[in-house]
Amino acid sequence: MPDGGVSLPMIEAFDHRTGQPVACPARGRLAGLFEEPREVPPLPSPENPISFYRVIGAGFAPNVVNGYLAARLAEPGEGTLAALWFACPSFPDTYNQPETELRGDEDVRYMGLCVHGLVTTLTSECLCDDELQPAPDTQGVVTVVVGPEDGSVRAVAHARGYHYLSWKHLDTPLLVYRQILPHPDFSGFVGLVPVYDPDEDAEQRAESFMGRYAPVGVVCKISAFIEDASACGLP
């Protein structure tokens, strides 16, 4: 039987902030992280050094168990790439070990890093927690290089023990770091970071609230990275 002998599910929409039911969005409606500018203010322009800021994810599948950080990148074509580093939280590796029991003391249930389009749901590439394993002697810190879809640049990054993400054909790449069900006592909890407000003068960079667990980074010329990664401030 095509339906498995059970009733088909009912699709409902809820406000992620209140949990109250709301009308479903119209079919075919374009959705993007910044689709509702009255609720989600624009992030700072691309920066160097790179810092992440907290967003609530309106228009981008928000819910009460997700936490988002985001950072805009310079437009591709400028001959640069981004290099990021952050401490990886503990998590249950249920992908590689499906029998893993959830103990409840893990830092997060899941975390991941993706390259999205700034105003669309287009996603070029992602790395999730089980792929973001730190190399030995790095004190749990992972390094991710984000750049063009270029096999030679990717190969150099991998040869040096770095992870690689490509923005492929995106014109306005946006890095999004996500946590699901973080432990309330986790010092790298995204919820410790205030939601970004361009009219607020107080400190809002994620690293000021999450410490070493917040992604930070630098912008570097691709040619310099290929010749010597230390020129970009990387080991």
Order of alpha helices (4+ residues) and beta strands (2+ residues): beta-beta-beta-beta-beta-beta-beta-beta-beta-alpha-beta-beta-alpha-beta-alpha
